[in-house]
Amino acid sequence: MTRTARARPEPDVSDVLGPIGAALSDALLSCDAEGRVRSVNDEACRLLDLTPAWALGRPGAEVLRTAVPGEDLFAEARGARVPARETLLITRTGAELPARVALARLPGGEAIAVVRDLTQSQRLQRELRLRERLASVGELAAGVAHEIRNPLAGISSSAQVLLTRFEPRDDRQKFCRVIIDQVDRLDRIVTSLLKFARPPEPRLRQARLEDVASKILALEGERLAEARIQVETKFAARMPALWIDPGLIEQVVLNLVVNAAQAMPQGGTLTIEVGTATRRERPTERTAGRREEDGHAAERRAGTLHAVPARRIARLRVIDTGVGIPREVVPRLFDPFFTTKAAGTGLGLSISQSILQEHGGTISIASKEGRGTTVVVELPLEKRHGQRRQDAR
């Protein structure tokens, strides 16, 4: 009796990739020979704002949708070998997602797509390009500022001499005072420009962040009360002392408190929170550039993937209930000379950012119009200088 060997059924792609997909940090989707989605992992659901119930069985072009109308990545993968490429995906909710998509054709006409979110790496690339431009602009500005100061001093001295030669009732005295006031204003701008271009090297010593915040609140207490601003503090117990330059960090906190107060012309609540937190970042591509662990500079490196280990940090949050900041303005807040204030120089936040970077720290802003603004300052718990100081040693 001859036995007929049974052909072993080919495993379903969703069965094979299920355990693998669950373990991947990238998004993974698979499609059958008819172009319909067979499986999606958790990361794909998160990145593309979808659910398995919605995605499974739908045409692949609807689930993995690009900004190019009619483009079907899965159809391309089934037809020929398609190299990995960067593209702009559109999520189920209509949001744009810059991504790197790797496609592969499987036996039987099925296809898989591995999607990597490039939002963070592109942001780091933009920051790197911005810092390179600002470094060049800063050096140029520092030279120009020094050249401006000398003629400003001459103008101010001449105006003050003229002021003494006119009678108190002479209108020309008024114009002399205008000249002196405007020269003083220019001098303040030049001083701010120099602080931005060449921030002072921090003289680190152990100090407590909550003590710095308390000192600034004490100095500004009367003004805040006059502006009908209620102050609330939330300081974590047993906060460790940090290695900081208290004078420079006071300058940062003062700037943030003043900004918050100006955002509440009708009064409101100013909340200062100090505590510790754990920072954990997602893996990124080294070839796209990365932020050093001190939070200072992005740099290009050869390699594949890396994971930034979790670390403890000190965190200061300044929260106001003011008018908020328009969404389109927030990305420009740290640009030098960009300001929403009539009399502002646009250097306050830029200088604050430079000071924090010299400490190996970071600053970020989140805001909603009509709801208020939250500024987050993060500093390392250990003794650390910014990347520029490390390179100099």
C-alpha positions in Angstrom: 0.0 0.0 0.0 1.4 3.2 -1.1 1.0 6.2 1.1 0.5 9.6 -0.5 2.5 12.3 1.2 0.5 15.2 2.3 1.7 18.6 1.3 2.4 20.7 4.4 0.4 23.8 4.4 2.4 27.0 4.1 2.3 29.0 7.3 0.2 32.1 7.3 2.4 35.2 7.3 0.4 36.7 10.2 1.2 33.5 12.3 4.9 33.7 11.5 5.3 37.4 12.1 2.9 37.7 15.1 5.5 36.9 17.9 8.2 38.8 16.0 6.0 41.8 15.4 5.1 42.0 19.1 8.7 42.2 20.0 9.7 44.8 17.5 10.1 48.5 18.4 9.3 49.4 14.8 5.8 49.2 13.3 5.2 46.0 11.3 2.4 45.4 8.9 1.7 42.5 6.5 -0.5 42.2 3.5 -1.8 39.2 1.6 -1.6 38.5 -2.2 -4.8 40.4 -2.8 -3.4 43.5 -1.1 -5.4 43.3 2.1 -3.9 43.8 5.6 -3.3 40.5 7.4 -1.5 41.7 10.6 -0.4 44.8 12.4 1.7 45.0 15.6 1.1 47.3 18.6 3.7 49.9 17.4 1.9 50.1 14.0 -1.4 50.8 15.8 0.3 53.5 17.9 2.2 55.2 15.0 -0.7 55.1 12.5 -3.5 55.8 15.0 -5.4 52.6 14.1 -6.8 49.5 15.7 -6.5 45.9 14.5 -10.3 45.6 14.2 -10.3 48.6 11.8 -7.1 47.7 9.9 -7.4 43.9 9.3 -8.9 43.1 5.9 -8.7 46.6 4.5 -6.7 47.5 1.4 -3.0 48.1 2.3 -3.1 51.5 0.6 -5.7 52.7 3.0 -3.8 51.5 6.1 -0.3 52.4 5.0 -1.2 55.7 3.3 1.3 58.1 1.9 0.9 61.8 1.1 1.0 60.9 -2.6 -2.5 60.2 -3.8 -3.0 56.7 -5.2 0.4 55.4 -4.1 0.2 51.8 -2.9 3.4 50.7 -1.2 2.3 47.1 -0.7 1.6 46.8 -4.5 5.1 48.0 -5.2 6.5 45.4 -2.9 4.6 42.6 -4.5 5.6 43.7 -8.0 9.3 44.1 -7.5 12.1 44.6 -5.0 11.7 48.0 -3.4 14.5 49.5 -1.3 13.8 51.1 2.0 13.0 54.8 1.6 11.8 57.8 3.5 8.3 59.0 2.9 5.5 61.0 4.5 2.7 58.8 5.8 -0.8 60.0 6.7 -2.3 58.3 9.8 -5.9 57.3 10.2 -6.6 60.6 12.0 -5.0 62.6 9.2 -1.8 63.5 10.9 1.5 63.5 9.0 4.2 61.1 10.0 7.7 61.2 8.5 8.9 57.6 8.3 11.4 55.2 6.8 9.5 52.3 5.2 11.3 49.0 4.4 9.2 46.7 2.1 9.7 43.0 1.3 7.9 40.5 -0.9 7.2 37.1 0.6 6.4 33.7 -1.1 2.9 33.5 -2.3 2.6 37.2 -3.2 2.4 38.4 0.3 4.3 41.5 1.5 5.5 43.1 4.7 6.3 46.6 5.7 8.6 47.8 8.5 7.9 51.4 9.4 10.3 53.5 11.6 9.2 56.9 13.0 11.6 59.6 11.9 10.0 62.4 13.8 12.7 62.5 16.5 15.7 62.1 14.2 14.4 64.8 11.8 13.9 67.1 14.8 17.5 66.4 15.9 18.7 67.1 12.4 16.9 70.4 12.4 18.4 71.3 15.8 21.9 70.4 14.6 21.6 72.6 11.5 20.1 75.4 13.6 22.9 75.2 16.2 25.5 75.3 13.4 23.9 78.4 12.0 23.5 80.0 15.4 27.2 79.4 16.2 28.2 81.2 13.1 25.7 84.0 13.7 26.8 84.3 17.3 30.5 84.8 16.5 29.6 87.4 13.9 27.2 89.1 16.3 29.8 89.2 19.1 32.3 90.9 16.8 29.7 93.4 15.6 28.5 94.1 19.2 32.0 95.0 20.3 32.3 97.4 17.4 28.9 99.0 18.2 29.7 99.6 21.9 32.5 102.1 21.2 30.5 104.6 19.1 27.5 104.1 21.5 29.7 105.2 24.4 30.8 108.3 22.4 27.2 109.2 21.6 26.1 108.8 25.2 29.0 111.0 26.5 28.3 113.7 24.0 24.6 113.8 24.8 25.3 114.1 28.5 27.7 117.0 27.9 25.1 118.8 25.8 22.5 118.1 28.5 24.5 120.2 31.0 24.8 123.1 28.6 21.0 123.7 28.1 18.7 125.3 30.5 16.2 123.0 32.3 13.3 124.6 30.4 15.1 124.3 27.1 13.3 121.7 24.8 16.7 120.6 23.6 17.3 119.0 27.0 14.4 116.7 26.3 16.0 115.5 23.0 19.3 114.9 24.8 17.5 112.7 27.3 15.8 110.8 24.5 19.3 110.2 22.9 20.7 108.9 26.3 17.7 106.6 26.9 17.9 105.1 23.4 21.6 104.6 23.8 21.1 102.8 27.1 18.5 100.6 25.4 20.9 99.7 22.6 23.6 99.0 25.2 21.2 96.5 26.9 20.5 94.8 23.6 24.3 94.6 22.8 24.9 93.1 26.3 22.2 90.5 25.8 23.6 89.7 22.4 27.1 89.1 23.9 25.6 86.9 26.6 23.9 84.8 23.9 26.9 84.6 21.6 29.3 83.8 24.4 27.5 82.5 27.4 29.7 82.6 30.6 31.2 79.3 31.7 29.2 78.1 34.8 31.1 78.1 38.1 29.6 74.9 39.4 28.9 74.4 43.1 26.3 72.4 45.0 23.1 74.2 45.4 19.4 73.3 45.6 17.0 74.1 42.8 14.2 74.8 45.1 16.3 77.4 46.9 16.9 79.2 43.6 13.2 79.2 42.8 12.3 80.4 46.3 14.8 83.3 46.1 13.3 84.5 42.8 9.8 84.3 44.1 10.8 86.3 47.1 12.4 89.0 44.9 9.4 89.1 42.6 6.8 88.6 45.3 5.6 92.2 45.6 5.3 92.6 41.8 3.4 89.4 41.5 1.0 90.4 44.3 0.4 93.8 42.6 -0.4 92.0 39.4 -3.0 89.8 41.3 -1.0 86.7 40.6 -1.3 83.9 43.1 1.8 81.8 43.6 1.8 78.1 44.3 4.9 76.0 45.0 5.2 72.2 44.8 8.7 71.2 45.9 9.5 67.5 46.3 10.9 66.4 49.6 14.5 65.4 50.0 15.6 66.9 46.7 19.3 66.3 46.1 21.7 69.3 45.7 22.7 69.9 42.1 26.0 71.0 40.6 25.0 74.4 39.1 26.0 78.0 38.9 23.2 79.5 41.1 23.6 83.0 39.7 23.1 81.8 36.1 20.2 79.5 37.0 18.6 82.4 38.9 18.8 84.3 35.7 16.9 81.6 33.9 14.2 81.2 36.6 13.7 85.0 36.8 13.2 85.2 33.0 10.6 82.4 33.1 8.8 84.0 36.1 8.7 87.4 34.4 7.5 85.9 31.2 4.7 84.0 33.0 3.6 87.2 34.8 3.5 89.1 31.6 1.3 86.4 30.1 -1.3 87.0 32.9 -2.2 90.8 32.5 -5.5 90.1 34.3 -4.0 88.1 37.1 -3.9 84.3 37.5 -2.0 81.5 39.1 1.7 80.9 38.8 2.9 77.4 39.9 6.5 76.4 40.4 7.2 72.7 40.7 10.6 71.2 41.6 11.2 67.4 41.6 13.1 64.6 40.0 12.2 62.4 37.1 13.5 59.6 34.9 14.2 60.3 31.3 13.9 57.4 28.9 14.2 58.0 25.2 13.2 55.8 22.2 16.0 54.3 20.1 17.0 56.5 17.2 19.3 56.2 14.1 22.8 57.3 14.7 23.1 58.2 11.1 20.4 60.7 11.5 22.2 62.5 14.4 21.5 62.2 18.1 21.4 64.3 21.2 24.2 63.7 23.7 23.2 62.3 27.1 23.9 65.8 28.6 21.0 67.1 26.5 23.3 69.6 24.8 24.4 69.0 21.2 23.4 66.7 18.4 26.2 65.1 16.5 26.4 62.9 13.4 27.8 59.5 14.0 28.2 56.3 11.9 26.3 53.3 13.1 23.0 51.6 13.1 20.8 51.9 16.2 21.5 53.0 19.8 19.3 53.3 22.9 19.8 56.1 25.4 19.7 54.6 28.9 17.3 55.9 31.4 18.7 58.5 33.9 17.5 60.5 36.8 17.2 64.2 36.3 16.0 67.3 38.3 13.0 69.0 36.8 11.6 72.5 37.3 8.2 73.4 35.9 6.9 77.0 35.6 3.2 76.9 34.9 0.9 79.9 34.3 -2.8 80.3 33.6 -2.2 83.1 31.1 -3.2 83.8 27.5 -1.1 81.0 26.1 1.0 81.0 22.9 -0.3 80.3 19.4 0.7 76.9 18.2 2.6 78.2 15.1 4.7 80.5 17.3 5.9 77.9 19.8 8.7 76.3 17.6 10.2 79.8 17.1 10.4 80.9 20.8 14.1 80.0 21.2 15.1 81.8 17.9 17.3 84.8 18.6 15.5 88.2 18.2 12.1 86.5 17.9 9.6 88.1 20.3 5.9 88.6 20.7 6.5 91.6 23.1 6.4 95.2 21.8 9.5 96.1 23.9 11.3 92.7 24.0 14.7 91.9 22.5 13.9 88.3 21.7 17.0 87.1 23.5 15.7 86.1 26.9 14.7 82.5 26.1 17.7 82.1 23.8 20.1 83.1 26.6 18.3 80.9 29.0 18.6 78.0 26.6 22.4 78.7 26.2 22.8 78.8 30.0 21.1 75.5 30.5 23.0 73.8 27.7 26.2 74.9 29.4 25.0 73.0 32.4 24.1 69.9 30.3 20.4 70.7 30.7 17.4 71.4 28.5 14.4 73.6 28.3 11.0 73.0 26.5 7.7 74.8 26.2 4.2 73.6 25.8 1.3 76.0 25.5 -2.4 76.3 24.5 -4.1 79.5 23.7 -6.5 80.7 26.4 -5.3 77.9 28.8 -1.7 78.9 29.7 1.9 77.8 29.3 4.2 75.3 30.9 8.0 75.6 30.7 10.0 72.6 31.7 13.7 72.9 32.7 15.7 69.7 33.2 19.1 69.5 34.7 21.4 66.5 35.4 21.8 65.3 39.0 25.5 64.6 38.5 28.2 67.2 38.0 28.3 67.9 34.3 29.2 70.7 31.9 27.7 71.2 28.5 29.2 69.6 25.4 31.2 72.7 24.4 32.9 72.8 27.7 33.7 69.1 27.5 35.2 69.6 24.0 37.4 72.4 25.3 39.0 70.3 28.1 
